[in-house]
Amino acid sequence: MASQREGDYLIHFLLVPLMSQSHLIPFVDLAKLLAGRGHTATILLTPRNAIRFLPSVAAKESLADSNSKIQFLVLPFPGKEAGLPDGCENMDSLPSPDFISKFFDASNLLQGPLEDWLDAADPRPDCLICDICLPWTADLGLRFNLPRIVFHGISCFTLLCSHKLKKLKVMGKLPQAADNTEPFQVPDLPDEISFTMAQMPELQLSADKKDGGVLDRFKAAEMTADGVIVNTFEELESGYVKGYRGVVKRLWCIGPVSICNTNGVGIHRGNESSIDESLCLEWLDSRSPGSVLYVCFGSICRHILATQLIELAIGLESSGCSFIWVIKKDPEVYSRELESWLREEKYEERVAGRGLIIKGWAPQVLILSHHAVGGFMSHCGWNSTLEGAAAGVPMITWPMFAEQFYNEKLVVQVNQTGVVVGVERCMTWGKEEEIGVLVRRDAVKLAIERLMGGRGEGEERRRKAREMAELAKRAVEDGGSSYKNMSLMIHHVRTLLNGIDRSGR
């Protein structure tokens, strides 16, 4: 076991994430938080992912003391063995949805090399913190007699809703038509929450015969874990945290983990920015407080039709609002068509002076924390949703798939810190052309005017967003709810370790 400090054991945690940007980012932030407590965090990465994330934990002045506590275990990604194209080590790099199952096959093949490493490790890590999407890590915990904590990078709202919907499905009480637009209520929640089947991610509600029992394996690994940590904070969704505590053995909310990056360290979060940060800040400094709308749909933006992005562009322009719009570069999907339109229409010239377009990656945490930013148009991925909440920025919600429609409900209906743009059905990767444009320019303009508009409803929304940011900040400070939960998790792991016979290790 690790050394002692003030009578407490320092723990060596092995972090095992799914190789997907939205999963890796909070795992790296979690490592920083553990290192800040004096513990060692070893993160499993593959070669290409290590290159992407090394800068975010490289030696920086404010992390000088903790960086030595963060280590990387780099193992080859068995993509070729699973039938993936060369270089596909991150889910975001998959060329089509046809490769998703093979990507998970490759992720499962990491079990053998990781077992070999653990066999040889001396000293061996003390505790596993594992991605919910890697249920085979349960075998590692059993074989090596290690405490195992499951990490969720989604909200307790999503977890509890999914749990209730699973029960409805088992009882046969869900609407049958996948494109059904009639709302149905999720029972036994703190608020009256309704969805339509058209908004429901296929993976969440697919029959076992279609998903091969994958979701059941995820759930079994969660239920047999020694505890569950969630990247959220109790004040954001208190009723749903309480509800999900009744489902799992132990639950600790430790977020927002992204707050460890607000001092400028690690703002790239796995990718180099495509704009000089000083130029970005200079542009923002020239704007009035709360006047800029930040528009970013994360890594999934490359799956949006160019025709949809053109509708967005025209809506942004017609709103008259100052904005920063992040456009991902992906010439294989939409960039060429969109770039051609931007060039032919002289769009950047038309919005010059009030619109800044970033082509590639943007320092999102840095931008959201700037006083000029007064709104965030987002796909409602949980990392982005939390970053917006932590920055006190109200949102325009534009969910697409996965858990994003759940997050929209939490933001707009429960916390009342956002407005909807009006997406009525989920997008299916690979069927973008079939689905077509989901949001028209007039809807974009209307949502911007509602969010960024003056008094009354808009001001109340901004007030609630500012209050939420203050609660997020307090949660991670010494004595706050997330800080205490991290301490409780560490204490529980110490208790487990004290009861384990370590002589054979």
C-alpha positions, 0 to 999 in steps of 0.5 A, spaced: 500 500 500 502 507 498 505 511 504 502 515 509 500 522 511 497 524 517 495 517 519 491 516 513 493 511 507 495 515 500 491 510 495 494 509 488 488 509 484 488 505 477 483 509 472 480 505 466 476 509 461 472 508 455 477 511 449 472 516 447 473 524 448 467 525 452 469 519 457 476 521 457 475 528 459 472 527 466 477 521 467 483 526 466 479 531 471 478 526 476 485 524 476 487 531 477 482 532 483 485 525 486 492 528 485 490 534 488 489 530 495 495 527 495 493 520 491 496 517 485 492 516 479 494 512 473 490 513 467 489 507 462 490 510 455 492 508 448 498 511 444 494 516 440 489 518 446 496 519 450 498 524 445 492 528 445 491 528 453 498 529 455 498 536 454 492 537 459 496 534 465 503 536 463 508 540 468 504 547 469 505 552 475 499 551 478 499 543 478 507 542 479 505 539 486 500 534 483 503 532 476 508 527 479 502 524 482 498 523 475 501 517 471 499 514 464 499 507 463 499 506 455 497 500 452 496 498 445 489 499 442 487 492 439 483 495 434 486 491 428 484 485 432 477 487 432 477 489 425 477 497 426 481 501 420 488 503 422 488 509 427 481 508 430 483 509 438 477 513 440 470 513 438 470 520 435 475 517 430 470 512 427 468 513 420 461 510 421 456 507 426 458 500 422 464 500 427 461 501 433 460 494 435 467 493 433 470 499 437 467 496 443 470 489 441 477 492 441 475 495 448 474 489 451 480 486 448 484 491 453 482 486 458 488 481 457 493 486 456 491 490 463 491 483 467 498 482 464 500 489 467 497 488 473 500 481 474 507 484 473 506 491 477 510 492 483 507 495 487 500 494 484 494 499 484 490 499 490 483 501 487 480 501 480 475 506 478 472 504 472 468 506 466 461 504 466 461 502 459 467 497 461 463 491 465 469 486 464 473 491 469 469 487 474 473 481 473 479 485 474 477 487 481 475 480 483 481 476 480 486 481 483 482 483 490 481 490 488 476 495 490 472 497 484 468 504 483 464 505 477 464 512 474 458 515 471 460 521 466 452 522 466 447 525 470 443 522 476 437 525 472 439 521 466 440 515 471 434 515 475 430 516 468 433 510 465 432 506 471 424 508 471 424 507 463 427 500 464 421 498 469 416 501 464 419 497 458 419 490 462 412 491 464 410 493 457 408 500 458 412 504 453 409 506 447 411 501 441 412 506 435 419 508 435 417 515 432 411 516 436 411 523 438 405 523 443 408 524 450 408 519 456 410 521 463 416 517 467 413 515 473 415 516 480 420 522 479 421 528 483 418 532 478 413 531 472 417 529 466 415 527 460 418 524 453 416 522 447 419 515 443 422 519 438 426 523 443 429 516 446 436 514 444 435 507 441 440 504 445 437 506 452 430 502 450 432 497 445 430 490 446 435 485 449 435 481 443 437 487 439 443 490 444 445 483 445 444 484 453 450 489 453 446 494 458 444 488 462 452 487 463 453 494 464 448 494 470 450 488 473 457 491 473 454 497 477 450 493 482 456 489 484 461 495 485 463 497 491 460 504 490 459 509 484 461 516 483 458 521 478 460 527 475 455 532 478 453 535 484 448 534 489 445 542 489 444 541 481 439 535 482 438 533 489 431 530 488 435 525 483 441 524 487 436 522 492 432 517 488 438 514 485 441 513 492 436 508 493 438 504 487 445 503 488 449 500 494 453 507 495 453 513 491 458 519 491 457 526 487 464 529 486 463 534 480 463 538 476 470 535 475 471 540 470 472 546 475 479 544 476 481 547 469 478 554 470 485 557 472 487 556 465 491 549 466 488 543 462 483 548 458 485 544 451 482 538 455 485 533 450 485 537 444 489 543 442 485 549 440 485 552 433 485 559 435 490 563 439 487 564 446 490 571 447 486 573 440 480 569 443 480 573 450 482 579 446 475 579 442 471 577 448 474 583 452 471 587 446 464 585 448 459 588 453 458 583 459 453 577 457 452 579 450 456 573 447 452 567 445 457 561 445 455 555 440 458 549 440 456 542 439 462 538 441 465 532 437 459 530 434 458 536 430 461 532 424 455 528 424 450 534 423 448 535 415 451 541 412 444 544 410 442 544 418 449 548 419 447 553 414 440 554 417 444 555 424 448 560 420 442 564 418 439 564 424 445 566 428 446 572 423 438 574 423 438 574 431 443 580 431 447 577 437 454 577 438 457 570 437 462 565 437 461 559 433 465 553 433 465 549 427 469 542 427 474 540 421 472 534 418 472 534 410 470 527 410 463 529 412 460 536 412 466 541 412 467 542 404 460 543 403 459 548 409 466 551 407 464 552 400 457 555 402 461 560 407 466 562 402 460 563 396 456 567 401 461 571 404 458 569 411 464 571 415 465 578 412 457 579 413 458 577 420 464 581 421 465 585 428 460 581 431 461 573 429 467 569 431 468 563 427 473 558 430 474 552 425 477 546 429 477 546 437 476 551 442 478 552 449 471 551 451 472 552 459 476 559 458 470 561 453 464 560 458 468 563 464 469 570 460 464 575 463 462 577 456 459 570 454 451 570 456 449 564 453 451 557 450 447 553 445 449 546 446 448 539 444 447 538 451 452 533 452 453 532 460 460 535 460 458 541 456 452 541 460 456 541 467 461 546 464 455 551 462 452 550 469 459 551 473 460 558 469 453 560 470 451 561 463 444 559 461 443 555 455 439 554 448 438 546 448 439 542 442 440 535 443 441 530 438 442 523 441 445 519 447 443 522 454 442 529 451 434 529 451 435 527 458 439 533 460 435 538 456 429 536 461 434 537 467 436 544 464 430 547 461 424 544 466 427 542 472 433 548 473 429 553 469 436 555 466 435 554 459 430 554 453 429 549 447 431 550 440 425 545 438 428 538 437 423 533 437 426 527 435 433 524 436 438 524 430 441 517 428 448 517 426 449 514 419 441 516 417 442 524 417 440 525 410 434 521 411 432 525 417 434 531 414 434 538 417 431 538 424 431 546 426 430 551 421 433 558 422 427 562 425 427 557 430 434 558 431 433 566 431 427 565 436 431 561 441 436 566 441 432 572 442 428 568 448 435 566 451 439 573 450 433 578 451 432 583 456 428 583 462 422 578 465 423 571 464 430 572 461 433 575 467 430 570 472 433 565 467 440 568 468 439 569 475 438 562 476 444 560 472 448 565 476 446 561 483 447 555 480 454 557 478 455 559 485 453 552 488 457 549 483 463 552 486 462 551 493 460 544 492 468 543 490 471 547 495 473 544 502 467 543 506 462 543 500 458 537 498 462 534 492 469 535 496 465 531 502 463 526 497 470 525 495 473 524 502 467 519 503 469 515 497 476 515 499 475 513 506 470 508 504 476 505 499 481 505 505 476 501 509 476 496 504 483 496 503 484 495 511 480 489 511 483 486 505 489 481 506 495 484 502 500 479 504 499 475 497 500 482 493 
